[in-house]
Amino acid sequence: MSTNESGNPSDFCHDSAEQRILVGLSKVSLALKSQSWQDAGRYGLSPTQVQILSLLQAKGAGGMGLSAVAEGLAVTPATASDAVRVLVEKGLVQKTPSPEDKRAIAITLTPKGQQLAVQTACWSDLLLDAVGELSELEQTVFLRGLIKMIRKLQEAGQIPIAKMCVTCRFFQPNRYPNSDRPHHCALVDAPFGDRHLQIDCPEQIMSV
């Protein structure tokens, strides 16, 4: 394909593989956004409120401060505060003195919130079926590419830090060359392949 044969400026924006990938991702994001509203709506929540439940579940009993919640979702403190307020009113989260600093407030899940966090943790069948259209090899290549993109965006400060294998102190890449499980996780002392690279691992510790 020649570059911008029609002379239409909009054609140029879609002419490279990079541009077409971004167009494709934007279309997928529409489905993700639409489905997240439908899924959250079943529980009388917004997608942001569901994401807060997920964040708090991953954090554990210690909870999170409001600024950490806002940073984790890449939203303003005001947006996070409004969402947390609704969750408190619904009895899904509570505010308690932080175990690390009694002067600070920690936001934690209530038992009801913990139960709902588990219920809302899985993606819908529609989205899982779409991913299932990819072969195992295609899924592995796609996952590897997504991780590279996420890392680049993290380094540019455009998205919150994800707890990925590739930025973890326990990750030893390509320790076993020419193997279907080339990487090694020092935390569990086991090899693993690209297909099992994690994007949100609760045990991840950032490498220095």
C-alpha positions in Angstrom: 0.0 0.0 0.0 1.4 3.4 -1.0 1.4 6.1 1.6 -1.6 8.5 1.4 -2.4 7.8 -2.3 -5.8 9.6 -2.0 -4.3 12.8 -0.6 -6.8 12.7 2.2 -5.1 13.7 5.4 -7.2 11.2 7.4 -5.8 8.3 5.2 -2.3 9.0 6.5 -3.4 8.5 10.1 -4.5 4.9 9.3 -1.7 4.0 6.8 0.9 2.4 9.1 0.6 -0.8 11.0 1.1 1.1 14.3 -1.8 3.4 13.5 -4.1 0.4 12.5 -3.2 -1.4 15.8 -4.2 1.7 17.7 -7.5 2.0 15.8 -8.1 -1.6 16.6 -7.4 -1.2 20.3 -9.7 1.8 20.4 -12.5 -0.3 19.0 -11.8 -3.0 21.6 -11.8 -0.4 24.3 -15.4 0.6 23.3 -16.5 -3.0 24.0 -14.6 -3.1 27.3 -16.1 0.2 28.4 -19.7 -0.8 27.3 -19.4 -4.2 29.0 -17.9 -2.7 32.2 -20.9 -0.4 32.5 -23.3 -3.3 32.0 -21.5 -5.6 34.5 -21.2 -2.9 37.1 -24.8 -1.8 36.6 -26.0 -5.3 37.6 -24.8 -4.4 41.1 -25.9 -0.8 41.1 -22.4 0.4 40.8 -20.2 2.3 38.3 -17.1 0.8 36.7 -15.0 3.1 38.8 -16.6 1.8 42.0 -16.1 -1.8 40.9 -12.4 -1.0 40.1 -12.0 0.3 43.7 -13.3 -2.9 45.1 -10.8 -4.8 43.0 -8.0 -2.6 44.1 -8.8 -3.0 47.7 -9.2 -6.7 47.4 -5.7 -6.9 45.8 -4.2 -4.7 48.6 -5.5 -6.9 51.4 -6.4 -6.1 55.0 -4.3 -3.0 55.3 -6.4 -1.1 52.8 -5.4 2.0 50.9 -5.4 5.8 51.3 -7.6 7.9 49.1 -4.6 9.3 47.2 -3.4 5.7 46.5 -6.8 4.8 45.2 -6.9 7.8 42.9 -3.4 7.0 41.6 -4.2 3.3 41.1 -7.1 4.2 38.9 -5.5 7.2 37.2 -8.4 9.5 38.3 -8.5 12.7 40.3 -8.8 12.6 44.1 -12.2 14.2 43.8 -13.5 11.4 41.5 -12.0 8.8 43.8 -13.5 10.5 46.9 -17.0 10.6 45.3 -16.8 6.9 44.4 -15.6 5.9 47.8 -18.4 7.9 49.5 -21.0 5.9 47.5 -19.3 2.6 48.5 -19.3 3.6 52.1 -23.0 4.5 51.9 -23.7 1.0 50.4 -21.8 -0.7 53.1 -19.1 -2.0 50.8 -16.1 -0.2 52.2 -15.2 1.5 55.4 -12.8 4.1 56.6 -10.5 3.2 59.5 -7.3 4.5 61.0 -4.3 3.4 58.9 -2.3 0.6 60.6 0.8 2.4 59.4 -0.1 5.9 60.5 -3.0 6.4 63.0 -3.4 10.0 61.8 -4.2 8.7 58.3 -7.4 7.0 57.1 -7.3 3.6 55.4 -10.1 2.5 53.1 -10.9 -1.2 53.5 -13.5 -3.7 52.3 -16.3 -4.7 54.5 -17.3 -8.4 54.5 -20.1 -7.4 52.1 -17.6 -5.6 49.9 -15.2 -8.5 49.9 -17.9 -10.8 48.7 -18.9 -8.4 45.9 -15.3 -7.9 44.9 -15.0 -11.6 44.2 -18.3 -11.6 42.3 -17.2 -8.8 40.0 -13.7 -10.0 39.5 -14.3 -12.1 36.3 -14.7 -10.7 32.8 -18.0 -11.4 31.0 -18.3 -14.4 28.8 -18.7 -12.1 25.8 -15.2 -10.7 26.2 -13.7 -14.1 27.2 -15.2 -15.6 24.0 -13.6 -12.8 21.9 -10.2 -13.6 23.4 -10.9 -17.3 22.9 -11.0 -16.7 19.1 -7.2 -16.3 19.3 -5.2 -19.5 19.1 -2.9 -20.3 22.1 0.1 -18.9 20.1 -1.8 -15.8 19.1 -2.8 -15.2 22.8 0.8 -15.6 23.9 2.2 -13.2 21.2 -0.6 -10.7 22.0 0.0 -10.9 25.8 3.7 -10.3 25.2 3.0 -7.3 23.0 0.5 -5.8 25.5 3.1 -6.1 28.3 5.6 -4.2 26.2 3.1 -1.4 25.5 2.0 -1.2 29.2 5.7 -1.0 30.3 6.4 1.8 27.8 3.3 3.8 28.9 4.2 3.3 32.6 7.7 4.6 31.9 6.1 7.7 30.3 3.9 8.2 33.3 0.7 7.8 31.3 -0.8 4.9 33.2 -0.6 3.6 36.8 2.2 1.1 37.6 1.1 -2.5 37.0 2.5 -5.3 39.1 4.0 -7.2 36.1 6.6 -10.0 36.0 8.9 -8.0 33.7 9.4 -5.3 36.3 9.6 -7.6 39.3 12.8 -8.2 41.3 12.0 -12.0 41.3 11.8 -12.2 37.5 14.8 -13.8 35.7 14.1 -13.5 31.9 15.4 -16.2 29.5 17.3 -18.1 32.2 16.6 -21.3 30.2 17.2 -20.5 26.5 15.6 -22.7 23.9 13.0 -23.9 26.4 9.2 -23.5 26.2 9.5 -22.2 29.8 12.5 -19.8 29.4 11.9 -17.5 32.4 12.4 -18.1 36.1 10.5 -16.8 39.1 12.8 -16.7 42.1 9.8 -16.2 44.5 8.4 -19.6 43.8 11.6 -21.0 42.4 10.0 -22.3 39.2 10.4 -21.8 35.4 7.6 -20.5 33.3 6.8 -19.4 29.7 5.6 -16.2 28.1 2.0 -17.4 28.2 2.1 -17.2 32.0 3.6 -13.7 32.3 1.6 -11.8 34.9 0.2 -8.2 34.5 -1.2 -7.9 38.0 0.6 -10.2 40.4 -0.1 -9.6 44.1 3.4 -10.8 45.1 5.2 -8.6 42.7 8.0 -6.4 44.1 9.4 -3.7 41.8 13.0 -4.2 40.8 15.4 -1.4 41.5 
